[in-house]
C-alpha cells in the first residue's frame, strides 16, 4: 500500500547536518510516509550516511547519481514518489515533530488548497535557534487571491513546502535555469497556472543558516538571480517569452553608469540589512550596529521601508 506522504530529500555534501535532518523526519508524529533520498554526487560522506539509514529503516528509498543540481535531483525524486503529497526540505534543515501531521490536517480541512508552507525558526551551525522567519499574509484563499490580483510576487519558505505530487508534475517542477532561486520561480508559476498556495501561520521547520549556505557564500549572485526571476515572471504575465540569464545581464550592461551605481548601492544595502538582522538575532550587537548603519547610509529609503514593514508584523 502506497503511503500518503513522500518526503523529498536531495542531498549534496551535507555530512555535517544530514543525520540530524534524517532523524527529524523519521521521528514525525505522523507516520504514513516514505523518505526518498537522492545523493546528487556528493564528495563527502553523505552517501555513506544515506546507505546506513536505508539499511535500517524500510521507509527510506535511497538513490545515487552524478551531480546534476538541486532542481533536477528534486524533480527526479518527485517522479519516483509514491505519495499523494510531497514534502520538501533542504538536507541541512530540521523538521519539528508535528510538521507532517499539522500540514496533512491543514489540507484535509482545506481541500481546495494545492500547496502550503509554514514559518521557520532560524538555527545556526550548532542547531541553536536565533529568531523566527515569518512570511506575512497568504493565510487564507481570499488573501492569496488578493495578492494575485494586485500583481504581487508569491513567496514563502521552501523548506516548509508541501505540494500535491500531481500538481508539482503538472506545473513542471523546479527549473535549473533559475537556480539558486528556483523555489521562488516555482511558487509564482504555481500561481500563474491557477493553483493555490497558502502559508500555515505556525512554525513547523528549523531553517539553518551557516557558512556553506548559498545566501551567505554568494549573496550578490542570489540578488541578481532574484531580479532575473522577477523579470521573467513579469514577461510571462504580459504574454512575452522568457529570456536567458545571460541575455538579462547583457540588457543590464546597457544601463547608464548612474543606474549601475544606484543598483550596486541598493544591493549592498540589502545584503547589509539582512546581515544586520542575523547579527541582532544572534546577539552580536556591535556587528548589528555596523551593518545597519552601513545599510542606512547606502539606501535610507529601503531601510525605513523594511523597518516599517517589521513594525507592522
C-alpha positions in Angstrom: 0.0 0.0 0.0 1.4 3.4 -1.0 2.0 6.0 1.7 0.0 9.3 1.8 3.2 11.4 2.1 6.6 11.4 0.4 9.4 13.4 2.0 11.7 14.6 -0.8 15.3 15.0 0.2 18.0 15.8 -2.4 21.5 15.8 -0.8 24.8 17.3 -1.8 27.7 17.5 0.6 25.7 17.8 3.8 27.5 15.2 6.0 27.7 17.6 8.9 23.9 18.1 9.3 22.4 15.1 7.4 21.9 12.8 10.3 20.0 15.4 12.3 17.8 16.1 9.3 17.0 12.4 8.7 16.3 11.8 12.4 13.9 14.7 12.5 12.0 13.1 9.5 11.9 9.6 10.9 10.5 10.8 14.3 7.5 12.6 13.0 4.2 12.1 14.9 2.6 11.3 11.5 4.0 8.0 10.3 2.2 7.3 6.9 5.2 8.5 4.8 8.2 7.4 2.8 11.5 9.2 2.8 13.1 9.3 -0.7 16.7 10.5 -0.7 18.9 11.2 -3.7 22.6 11.8 -3.2 23.5 14.2 -6.0 27.1 13.3 -6.5 28.4 14.3 -3.0 32.1 14.3 -2.5 31.9 14.0 1.3 30.5 11.1 3.4 26.8 12.0 2.7 26.3 8.8 0.5 27.7 6.6 3.3 25.3 8.1 5.9 22.3 7.6 3.5 23.2 4.0 2.9 23.5 3.3 6.7 20.0 4.8 7.3 18.4 3.0 4.3 19.7 -0.4 5.6 18.0 0.0 9.0 14.7 1.7 8.0 12.4 0.3 5.4 10.6 3.7 4.9 13.7 5.0 3.2 14.4 4.7 -0.5 17.8 5.8 -1.5 19.2 6.7 -4.9 22.6 7.9 -6.1 23.7 9.8 -9.2 26.4 12.1 -10.6 25.8 15.8 -9.7 23.0 17.5 -11.7 22.0 20.2 -9.2 19.1 20.6 -6.8 16.3 21.2 -9.3 16.9 18.1 -11.4 17.5 16.0 -8.3 14.3 17.2 -6.8 12.3 16.5 -9.9 13.7 13.0 -10.1 12.6 12.3 -6.6 9.1 13.6 -7.1 8.8 11.4 -10.2 9.8 8.4 -8.1 7.5 9.3 -5.2 4.5 7.1 -4.3 2.7 9.5 -2.0 -0.2 11.8 -2.9 1.6 14.7 -1.2 5.2 15.7 -1.4 7.0 17.4 1.5 10.2 19.4 0.8 13.2 20.5 2.9 16.9 21.0 2.4 19.4 18.5 3.8 20.7 20.9 6.4 17.3 21.8 7.8 15.2 20.2 10.6 11.5 19.2 10.8 9.6 19.9 14.1 8.0 16.7 15.3 4.4 17.6 14.2 5.2 19.1 10.8 3.7 16.3 8.7 0.7 15.9 11.0 -0.1 19.6 11.0 0.2 20.1 7.3 -1.8 17.0 6.4 -4.6 18.1 8.8 -4.5 21.6 7.2 -5.0 20.2 3.7 -7.7 17.8 4.8 -9.5 20.8 6.3 -8.9 22.9 3.2 -9.3 20.6 0.1 -9.1 23.5 -2.4 -5.5 24.3 -1.4 -2.9 22.7 -3.6 0.3 23.6 -1.7 1.3 25.0 1.7 4.3 26.3 3.6 4.9 27.4 7.2 7.0 29.7 9.3 10.5 28.6 10.5 13.0 29.0 13.3 16.4 30.2 12.2 19.1 28.0 13.6 22.9 28.2 13.4 25.6 25.6 12.7 25.2 24.2 16.2 21.4 24.0 15.9 20.7 26.9 18.3 17.7 29.0 17.5 18.3 32.7 17.0 15.0 34.0 15.6 11.9 33.3 13.5 11.3 33.6 9.8 7.7 34.7 9.3 6.0 35.4 6.0 3.0 37.8 6.4 -0.2 37.1 4.6 -1.3 34.2 2.4 -3.1 32.5 5.3 -6.5 32.4 3.5 -7.6 31.8 0.0 -9.0 35.4 0.0 -5.6 36.8 0.9 -4.0 34.7 -1.8 -6.4 35.8 -4.5 -5.9 39.5 -3.4 -2.1 39.1 -3.8 -2.5 37.6 -7.3 -5.0 40.3 -8.4 -2.5 43.0 -7.1 0.3 41.6 -9.2 2.4 40.8 -6.2 5.1 38.1 -6.2 4.3 35.0 -4.2 7.0 33.9 -1.7 7.2 31.5 1.2 9.7 29.1 2.8 10.7 26.3 0.5 11.9 24.3 3.5 8.3 24.1 4.7 6.7 23.4 1.4 4.0 20.7 0.8 2.6 20.2 -2.7 0.3 17.7 -4.3 2.5 15.4 -6.4 0.1 15.7 -9.3 0.3 19.5 -9.2 4.1 19.6 -8.9 4.4 17.5 -12.0 1.7 19.3 -13.9 3.3 22.6 -13.1 6.6 21.5 -14.5 8.6 21.1 -11.3 11.8 23.1 -10.5 13.8 24.7 -13.3 17.5 24.6 -13.3 17.9 27.8 -15.2 16.6 29.7 -12.2 19.0 28.3 -9.5 19.6 29.3 -6.8 16.1 30.9 -6.7 14.3 28.1 -8.4 11.9 27.8 -5.5 10.7 31.5 -5.8 10.1 31.0 -9.5 8.2 27.8 -8.8 5.8 29.5 -6.3 4.9 32.1 -8.9 4.4 29.5 -11.6 2.0 27.7 -9.4 0.0 30.9 -9.0 0.2 31.6 -12.8 -1.3 28.2 -13.5 -4.2 28.8 -11.1 -3.1 26.7 -8.2 -3.5 27.8 -4.6 -0.6 28.1 -2.1 -1.2 29.2 1.5 1.1 29.7 4.4 0.2 28.0 7.7 0.8 30.5 10.4 2.8 28.1 12.6 6.4 27.3 13.0 6.9 23.8 11.6 10.6 23.9 10.5 14.1 24.9 11.5 15.9 26.7 8.7 19.7 26.5 9.1 22.0 29.4 8.2 25.7 28.6 8.1 28.9 29.4 6.2 28.1 27.0 3.5 24.6 28.4 2.7 24.4 30.0 -0.8 22.9 33.2 0.7 26.0 33.6 2.8 28.6 32.4 0.3 27.4 34.4 -2.7 24.7 36.9 -1.7 25.1 39.1 -4.9 24.6 36.1 -7.2 21.4 35.4 -5.3 20.3 39.0 -5.7 21.0 39.0 -9.4 19.0 35.8 -9.8 16.1 37.1 -7.8 15.9 40.2 -10.0 16.2 37.9 -13.1 13.4 35.7 -11.9 11.2 38.7 -11.3 11.9 39.9 -14.8 10.9 36.6 -16.3 7.7 36.5 -14.2 6.8 39.9 -15.5 7.5 38.9 -19.1 5.2 35.8 -18.7 2.5 37.9 -17.1 2.4 40.1 -20.1 2.4 37.3 -22.6 6.1 37.6 -23.6 8.7 34.8 -23.7 11.4 34.4 -21.0 15.0 35.4 -21.7 18.1 33.6 -20.5 20.2 34.9 -17.6 23.0 35.8 -20.0 20.5 37.9 -22.1 19.3 39.6 -18.9 22.8 40.5 -17.7 23.6 41.9 -21.2 20.5 44.1 -21.0 21.7 45.5 -17.7 25.1 46.2 -19.1 23.4 48.8 -21.3 22.2 50.8 -18.3 23.8 54.2 -17.6 26.6 54.4 -15.1 24.2 56.2 -12.7 21.7 53.3 -12.8 24.5 50.8 -12.3 25.8 52.8 -9.3 22.4 53.0 -7.7 21.8 49.3 -8.3 25.1 48.5 -6.6 24.4 50.8 -3.7 20.9 49.2 -3.3 22.2 45.7 -3.5 24.9 46.3 -0.8 22.2 47.9 1.4 20.0 44.8 1.1 22.9 42.4 1.9 24.0 44.6 4.9 20.4 44.8 6.2 19.9 41.1 6.0 23.2 40.5 7.8 22.2 43.1 10.4 19.0 41.1 11.1 21.0 37.9 11.6 23.5 39.7 13.8 20.9 41.1 16.2 19.1 37.7 16.4 22.5 36.2 17.2 23.1 38.9 19.9 26.2 40.2 18.0 25.3 43.8 18.8 28.4 45.6 17.5 28.1 43.8 14.2 24.4 44.8 14.1 25.2 48.5 14.6 27.9 48.5 12.0 25.8 46.7 9.3 22.5 48.5 9.9 24.4 51.8 9.8 26.1 50.9 6.5 22.7 49.8 5.1 21.1 53.0 6.2 23.8 55.2 4.6 23.6 53.3 1.3 19.8 53.3 1.0 17.9 55.1 3.7 14.6 54.6 1.9 15.0 50.9 1.7 15.9 50.5 5.3 13.0 52.7 6.5 10.5 50.8 4.4 11.8 47.4 5.7 11.7 48.7 9.3 8.1 49.9 8.9 7.2 46.5 7.5 8.7 44.7 10.5 6.8 47.0 12.9 3.5 46.2 11.3 4.0 42.4 11.8 
